[in-house]
Amino acid sequence: MKSTLVKTFLVLNLLLCAAVLGVSVKQFMDREVVKAGTVVKRQKVEEIAKNLNWGATLPWENPADRMTGSFLLPDPQNLNELESFTTQLEALSDLAETRLSQLNEEYTELEGVLIEYETAKSDLTEREAELEQSRRAIAALEVDLSDAKKELKNGEADLATLERQQNALDQQVQGLDAQITAQLTQISDVEAQLVLREGERDRIQALLEACRRPQNGPTEKTIWHEQTAQILAVEKEWNYVVINRGEVDVLPMYLEAFVHRGDQFIGKIRVMQVDRTVALAEVLQDTMAEGETIKAGDTIFF
């Protein structure tokens, strides 16, 4: 009976030891798991602090909200540092809220910028459409300008042609004006000559009447009897001489005269044409003295 109780006690002790050992092992394993999880979470927390730019200088951040120094997370296994651990986590939480608030502000600003971007994009699209329309209008204007230049060039060529034609017409007009002037001058000269010829006609008729008037006898003397004149020029080829008597002297046609050089008889001439101050007389070759010719300066006796 006693041995049975001893055996039972030993078994119970063994079972109790096994239970205690199992609980201890389980607590040890749980502790290691918690410790490993704590290490991982501590690294995550430090990574979060780094991502939240703990201790960094940010241009948009208020200096009063800036966290100075490096983020140091105490060991949570140390009960003495548990309060510091909690304080750091709270500070990190505050920083996260601050960053969240900053991000919300930035997000709000970005939404405004996005709206402005969309508005600017819409305006840009409209401006691009207007630019494209302007480009098409410019292309059309360039075509019109090219056509206008061609028309201008053709117009300049036509203008040059018209100017040449106008110059030719001006020259023709000038030529016609000159011709008209010449014709008017000629008409004036003809009119003057006509008046002169009418006077000459009247004088010639008077001379003709005087020549036709019958003579009283072979020895009747005229007003030109024993009057003298002078040879001004001699034209041997045409057989005539120029004398210094004419219509102003009432010299009659066909009047004959003797030509002398000093006391020497040279020959005879006959008046054939009478001008205003001179007359043309034919040389009567059959009356010429042998070896003599009439010269300028010879004296005439009527």
LOSE-407624 format. One record per residue (C-alpha): residue number from 0; residue in three letters; chain; x, y, z. Coordinates in Angstrom, 2 decimals, padded with zeros to 5 digits. Layout:
> NUM, Ala, A, X, Y, Z;
...
***
This chain:
> 0, Met, A, 000.00, 000.00, 000.00;
> 1, Lys, A, 002.78, 002.28, 000.88;
> 2, Ser, A, 004.65, 001.61, -002.32;
> 3, Thr, A, 001.56, 002.36, -004.28;
> 4, Leu, A, 001.27, 005.76, -002.64;
> 5, Val, A, 004.93, 006.44, -003.34;
> 6, Lys, A, 004.53, 005.51, -006.95;
> 7, Thr, A, 001.44, 007.66, -007.22;
> 8, Phe, A, 003.26, 010.59, -005.64;
> 9, Leu, A, 006.21, 010.17, -007.94;
> 10, Val, A, 003.94, 010.02, -010.94;
> 11, Leu, A, 002.12, 013.13, -009.80;
> 12, Asn, A, 005.46, 014.91, -009.28;
> 13, Leu, A, 006.62, 013.87, -012.66;
> 14, Leu, A, 003.39, 015.07, -014.22;
> 15, Leu, A, 003.61, 018.35, -012.32;
> 16, Cys, A, 007.23, 018.82, -013.37;
> 17, Ala, A, 006.25, 018.04, -016.93;
> 18, Ala, A, 003.41, 020.55, -016.72;
> 19, Val, A, 005.66, 023.22, -015.23;
> 20, Leu, A, 008.31, 022.51, -017.82;
> 21, Gly, A, 005.74, 022.71, -020.59;
> 22, Val, A, 004.38, 026.00, -019.25;
> 23, Ser, A, 007.90, 027.36, -018.90;
> 24, Val, A, 008.80, 026.31, -022.42;
> 25, Lys, A, 005.59, 027.82, -023.75;
> 26, Gln, A, 006.25, 031.08, -021.87;
> 27, Phe, A, 009.82, 031.12, -023.13;
> 28, Met, A, 008.68, 030.58, -026.68;
> 29, Asp, A, 005.94, 033.17, -026.34;
> 30, Arg, A, 008.48, 035.57, -024.89;
> 31, Glu, A, 010.86, 034.99, -027.78;
> 32, Val, A, 008.03, 035.47, -030.25;
> 33, Val, A, 007.00, 038.69, -028.51;
> 34, Lys, A, 010.63, 039.77, -028.36;
> 35, Ala, A, 011.13, 039.06, -032.07;
> 36, Gly, A, 007.82, 040.84, -032.87;
> 37, Thr, A, 008.93, 043.74, -030.67;
> 38, Val, A, 012.23, 044.00, -032.56;
> 39, Val, A, 010.37, 043.94, -035.89;
> 40, Lys, A, 007.81, 046.49, -034.70;
> 41, Arg, A, 010.59, 048.65, -033.26;
> 42, Gln, A, 012.30, 048.62, -036.68;
> 43, Lys, A, 008.97, 049.45, -038.33;
> 44, Val, A, 008.41, 052.30, -035.88;
> 45, Glu, A, 011.92, 053.65, -036.56;
> 46, Glu, A, 011.28, 053.31, -040.30;
> 47, Ile, A, 008.01, 055.20, -039.85;
> 48, Ala, A, 009.88, 057.94, -037.95;
> 49, Lys, A, 012.41, 058.10, -040.78;
> 50, Asn, A, 009.63, 058.28, -043.39;
> 51, Leu, A, 007.98, 061.06, -041.37;
> 52, Asn, A, 011.28, 063.01, -041.63;
> 53, Trp, A, 011.89, 063.08, -037.87;
> 54, Gly, A, 014.53, 065.77, -037.18;
> 55, Ala, A, 014.77, 066.76, -040.86;
> 56, Thr, A, 014.48, 070.39, -041.99;
> 57, Leu, A, 011.54, 070.79, -044.34;
> 58, Pro, A, 010.97, 074.10, -046.16;
> 59, Trp, A, 007.20, 074.13, -045.66;
> 60, Glu, A, 007.28, 073.09, -041.98;
> 61, Asn, A, 006.79, 075.54, -039.12;
> 62, Pro, A, 009.99, 075.59, -036.98;
> 63, Ala, A, 007.88, 075.20, -033.83;
> 64, Asp, A, 006.53, 071.87, -035.14;
> 65, Arg, A, 009.92, 070.53, -036.10;
> 66, Met, A, 011.31, 067.53, -034.15;
> 67, Thr, A, 014.91, 068.07, -033.17;
> 68, Gly, A, 017.44, 065.35, -032.74;
> 69, Ser, A, 017.32, 061.74, -033.85;
> 70, Phe, A, 014.45, 059.40, -033.15;
> 71, Leu, A, 015.51, 056.97, -030.36;
> 72, Leu, A, 013.02, 054.36, -029.23;
> 73, Pro, A, 013.80, 052.87, -025.78;
> 74, Asp, A, 013.75, 049.12, -025.12;
> 75, Pro, A, 010.20, 048.19, -024.11;
> 76, Gln, A, 011.54, 045.22, -022.12;
> 77, Asn, A, 013.08, 047.63, -019.68;
> 78, Leu, A, 010.32, 048.73, -017.35;
> 79, Asn, A, 012.30, 051.83, -016.40;
> 80, Glu, A, 012.28, 053.05, -020.00;
> 81, Leu, A, 008.66, 052.11, -020.62;
> 82, Glu, A, 007.50, 055.67, -019.89;
> 83, Ser, A, 010.10, 057.12, -022.33;
> 84, Phe, A, 008.99, 054.50, -024.87;
> 85, Thr, A, 005.39, 055.64, -024.49;
> 86, Thr, A, 006.43, 059.32, -024.72;
> 87, Gln, A, 008.37, 058.68, -027.93;
> 88, Leu, A, 005.44, 056.78, -029.42;
> 89, Glu, A, 003.12, 059.65, -028.49;
> 90, Ala, A, 005.57, 062.17, -030.00;
> 91, Leu, A, 005.77, 060.01, -033.12;
> 92, Ser, A, 001.96, 059.86, -033.20;
> 93, Asp, A, 001.81, 063.67, -032.90;
> 94, Leu, A, 004.35, 063.98, -035.72;
> 95, Ala, A, 002.28, 061.57, -037.80;
> 96, Glu, A, -000.83, 063.68, -037.19;
> 97, Thr, A, 001.15, 066.82, -038.03;
> 98, Arg, A, 002.41, 065.20, -041.23;
> 99, Leu, A, -001.15, 064.05, -041.97;
> 100, Ser, A, -002.41, 067.59, -041.46;
> 101, Gln, A, 000.42, 068.89, -043.66;
> 102, Leu, A, -000.38, 066.26, -046.25;
> 103, Asn, A, -004.06, 067.21, -046.12;
> 104, Glu, A, -003.10, 070.84, -046.66;
> 105, Glu, A, -000.77, 069.83, -049.46;
> 106, Tyr, A, -003.51, 067.61, -050.85;
> 107, Thr, A, -005.96, 070.50, -050.70;
> 108, Glu, A, -003.43, 072.74, -052.40;
> 109, Leu, A, -002.73, 070.02, -054.94;
> 110, Glu, A, -006.44, 069.68, -055.59;
> 111, Gly, A, -006.57, 073.43, -056.21;
> 112, Val, A, -003.49, 073.16, -058.40;
> 113, Leu, A, -005.11, 070.19, -060.15;
> 114, Ile, A, -008.24, 072.23, -060.76;
> 115, Glu, A, -006.06, 075.07, -062.05;
> 116, Tyr, A, -004.18, 072.51, -064.14;
> 117, Glu, A, -007.40, 071.15, -065.59;
> 118, Thr, A, -008.58, 074.71, -066.27;
> 119, Ala, A, -005.23, 075.59, -067.80;
> 120, Lys, A, -005.33, 072.36, -069.79;
> 121, Ser, A, -008.81, 073.22, -071.05;
> 122, Asp, A, -007.63, 076.75, -071.86;
> 123, Leu, A, -004.58, 075.27, -073.54;
> 124, Thr, A, -006.80, 072.98, -075.62;
> 125, Glu, A, -008.90, 075.97, -076.63;
> 126, Arg, A, -005.74, 077.97, -077.36;
> 127, Glu, A, -004.37, 075.09, -079.44;
> 128, Ala, A, -007.65, 074.99, -081.36;
> 129, Glu, A, -007.47, 078.76, -081.82;
> 130, Leu, A, -003.79, 078.42, -082.80;
> 131, Glu, A, -004.65, 075.76, -085.35;
> 132, Gln, A, -007.43, 077.95, -086.68;
> 133, Ser, A, -005.02, 080.88, -086.77;
> 134, Arg, A, -002.49, 078.73, -088.63;
> 135, Arg, A, -005.11, 077.79, -091.19;
> 136, Ala, A, -006.10, 081.44, -091.47;
> 137, Ile, A, -002.42, 082.39, -091.88;
> 138, Ala, A, -002.00, 079.71, -094.55;
> 139, Ala, A, -005.08, 081.06, -096.34;
> 140, Leu, A, -003.72, 084.61, -096.00;
> 141, Glu, A, -000.36, 083.48, -097.35;
> 142, Val, A, -002.14, 081.98, -100.36;
> 143, Asp, A, -004.08, 085.21, -100.78;
> 144, Leu, A, -000.85, 087.18, -100.36;
> 145, Ser, A, 000.83, 085.04, -103.01;
> 146, Asp, A, -002.11, 085.58, -105.36;
> 147, Ala, A, -002.07, 089.30, -104.56;
> 148, Lys, A, 001.67, 089.42, -105.30;
> 149, Lys, A, 001.07, 087.69, -108.62;
> 150, Glu, A, -001.74, 090.11, -109.42;
> 151, Leu, A, 000.48, 093.00, -108.35;
> 152, Lys, A, 003.28, 091.72, -110.57;
> 153, Asn, A, 000.87, 091.34, -113.47;
> 154, Gly, A, -000.52, 094.79, -112.69;
> 155, Glu, A, 002.99, 096.24, -112.65;
> 156, Ala, A, 003.69, 094.59, -116.00;
> 157, Asp, A, 000.40, 095.98, -117.36;
> 158, Leu, A, 001.24, 099.36, -115.86;
> 159, Ala, A, 004.69, 099.27, -117.50;
> 160, Thr, A, 003.03, 098.36, -120.81;
> 161, Leu, A, 000.52, 101.18, -120.39;
> 162, Glu, A, 003.32, 103.58, -119.50;
> 163, Arg, A, 005.22, 102.55, -122.64;
> 164, Gln, A, 002.06, 102.99, -124.68;
> 165, Gln, A, 001.44, 106.34, -123.03;
> 166, Asn, A, 005.04, 107.39, -123.77;
> 167, Ala, A, 004.57, 106.30, -127.38;
> 168, Leu, A, 001.29, 108.21, -127.54;
> 169, Asp, A, 002.95, 111.24, -125.92;
> 170, Gln, A, 005.69, 111.07, -128.53;
> 171, Gln, A, 003.05, 110.77, -131.25;
> 172, Val, A, 001.19, 113.72, -129.75;
> 173, Gln, A, 004.43, 115.69, -129.61;
> 174, Gly, A, 005.13, 114.70, -133.20;
> 175, Leu, A, 001.61, 115.72, -134.19;
> 176, Asp, A, 001.98, 118.97, -132.25;
> 177, Ala, A, 005.25, 119.59, -134.08;
> 178, Gln, A, 003.59, 118.75, -137.37;
> 179, Ile, A, 000.64, 121.00, -136.53;
> 180, Thr, A, 003.04, 123.75, -135.55;
> 181, Ala, A, 004.98, 123.20, -138.75;
> 182, Gln, A, 001.75, 123.13, -140.76;
> 183, Leu, A, 000.55, 126.30, -139.06;
> 184, Thr, A, 003.91, 127.90, -139.76;
> 185, Gln, A, 003.75, 126.68, -143.34;
> 186, Ile, A, 000.18, 127.95, -143.66;
> 187, Ser, A, 001.30, 131.29, -142.25;
> 188, Asp, A, 004.22, 131.32, -144.70;
> 189, Val, A, 001.92, 130.30, -147.56;
> 190, Glu, A, -000.53, 133.00, -146.60;
> 191, Ala, A, 002.29, 135.52, -146.49;
> 192, Gln, A, 003.61, 134.20, -149.79;
> 193, Leu, A, 000.08, 134.31, -151.20;
> 194, Val, A, -000.22, 137.94, -150.22;
> 195, Leu, A, 003.22, 138.53, -151.72;
> 196, Arg, A, 002.33, 136.60, -154.88;
> 197, Glu, A, -000.90, 138.53, -155.22;
> 198, Gly, A, 001.13, 141.73, -155.05;
> 199, Glu, A, 003.62, 140.25, -157.50;
> 200, Arg, A, 000.72, 139.23, -159.76;
> 201, Asp, A, -000.62, 142.74, -159.74;
> 202, Arg, A, 002.82, 144.18, -160.50;
> 203, Ile, A, 003.48, 141.58, -163.20;
> 204, Gln, A, 000.15, 142.34, -164.80;
> 205, Ala, A, 001.07, 146.00, -164.74;
> 206, Leu, A, 004.47, 145.17, -166.26;
> 207, Leu, A, 002.79, 142.86, -168.79;
> 208, Glu, A, 000.42, 145.59, -169.78;
> 209, Ala, A, 003.36, 147.92, -170.10;
> 210, Cys, A, 005.15, 145.37, -172.29;
> 211, Arg, A, 002.09, 144.83, -174.45;
> 212, Arg, A, 001.52, 148.51, -174.90;
> 213, Pro, A, 002.36, 149.34, -178.59;
> 214, Gln, A, 005.44, 151.40, -179.24;
> 215, Asn, A, 005.19, 154.58, -181.27;
> 216, Gly, A, 008.21, 153.71, -183.33;
> 217, Pro, A, 011.47, 151.83, -183.43;
> 218, Thr, A, 013.32, 154.66, -181.87;
> 219, Glu, A, 010.83, 155.20, -178.98;
> 220, Lys, A, 012.58, 155.20, -175.63;
> 221, Thr, A, 011.24, 153.63, -172.39;
> 222, Ile, A, 011.80, 154.64, -168.80;
> 223, Trp, A, 014.68, 152.11, -168.66;
> 224, His, A, 016.53, 153.68, -171.62;
> 225, Glu, A, 020.16, 154.23, -170.71;
> 226, Gln, A, 019.59, 153.07, -167.12;
> 227, Thr, A, 022.26, 150.82, -165.64;
> 228, Ala, A, 022.40, 147.76, -163.37;
> 229, Gln, A, 025.07, 145.35, -162.19;
> 230, Ile, A, 025.74, 141.62, -162.48;
> 231, Leu, A, 025.64, 140.07, -159.01;
> 232, Ala, A, 026.30, 136.41, -159.90;
> 233, Val, A, 026.81, 134.17, -162.92;
> 234, Glu, A, 025.47, 130.59, -163.30;
> 235, Lys, A, 027.28, 129.20, -166.33;
> 236, Glu, A, 025.69, 125.76, -166.16;
> 237, Trp, A, 022.18, 127.16, -166.48;
> 238, Asn, A, 023.24, 130.12, -168.66;
> 239, Tyr, A, 021.78, 132.87, -166.55;
> 240, Val, A, 022.96, 135.78, -164.43;
> 241, Val, A, 021.57, 137.57, -161.38;
> 242, Ile, A, 021.17, 141.35, -161.60;
> 243, Asn, A, 020.46, 143.87, -158.85;
> 244, Arg, A, 017.10, 145.04, -160.12;
> 245, Gly, A, 013.65, 143.63, -159.35;
> 246, Glu, A, 009.99, 144.26, -158.68;
> 247, Val, A, 010.72, 147.21, -156.44;
> 248, Asp, A, 012.33, 148.81, -159.47;
> 249, Val, A, 009.33, 147.84, -161.71;
> 250, Leu, A, 011.70, 145.91, -163.97;
> 251, Pro, A, 009.69, 144.51, -166.92;
> 252, Met, A, 009.96, 140.96, -168.15;
> 253, Tyr, A, 011.89, 140.14, -171.38;
> 254, Leu, A, 013.73, 143.48, -171.29;
> 255, Glu, A, 017.12, 143.17, -173.02;
> 256, Ala, A, 020.28, 144.92, -171.90;
> 257, Phe, A, 023.93, 145.28, -172.96;
> 258, Val, A, 026.73, 144.00, -170.77;
> 259, His, A, 029.93, 146.06, -170.61;
> 260, Arg, A, 033.15, 145.73, -168.71;
> 261, Gly, A, 034.38, 149.24, -168.71;
> 262, Asp, A, 034.13, 150.42, -172.37;
> 263, Gln, A, 034.34, 146.85, -173.71;
> 264, Phe, A, 031.13, 145.22, -174.98;
> 265, Ile, A, 030.69, 141.69, -173.62;
> 266, Gly, A, 027.23, 140.56, -174.81;
> 267, Lys, A, 023.52, 140.87, -174.26;
> 268, Ile, A, 021.06, 139.45, -171.70;
> 269, Arg, A, 017.24, 139.14, -171.53;
> 270, Val, A, 015.23, 139.41, -168.29;
> 271, Met, A, 013.33, 136.09, -167.70;
> 272, Gln, A, 012.25, 136.20, -164.02;
> 273, Val, A, 011.76, 139.12, -161.68;
> 274, Asp, A, 011.92, 138.79, -157.88;
> 275, Arg, A, 011.44, 141.48, -155.32;
> 276, Thr, A, 014.95, 143.01, -155.34;
> 277, Val, A, 016.78, 140.89, -157.97;
> 278, Ala, A, 016.06, 139.36, -161.34;
> 279, Leu, A, 017.27, 136.41, -163.44;
> 280, Ala, A, 018.38, 137.16, -166.95;
> 281, Glu, A, 019.25, 134.76, -169.78;
> 282, Val, A, 022.63, 135.16, -171.48;
> 283, Leu, A, 022.16, 135.56, -175.26;
> 284, Gln, A, 025.10, 133.47, -176.41;
> 285, Asp, A, 024.85, 134.55, -180.07;
> 286, Thr, A, 025.57, 138.13, -178.98;
> 287, Met, A, 028.66, 137.33, -176.94;
> 288, Ala, A, 031.95, 138.90, -178.04;
> 289, Glu, A, 034.48, 136.35, -179.17;
> 290, Gly, A, 036.46, 134.91, -176.28;
> 291, Glu, A, 034.49, 136.82, -173.63;
> 292, Thr, A, 032.31, 135.64, -170.72;
> 293, Ile, A, 030.09, 137.58, -168.38;
> 294, Lys, A, 031.48, 138.01, -164.88;
> 295, Ala, A, 030.10, 139.28, -161.57;
> 296, Gly, A, 030.58, 143.03, -161.35;
> 297, Asp, A, 029.97, 143.71, -165.05;
> 298, Thr, A, 027.75, 146.74, -165.83;
> 299, Ile, A, 024.40, 146.48, -167.63;
> 300, Phe, A, 023.00, 149.16, -169.92;
> 301, Phe, A, 019.32, 149.02, -170.83;
***
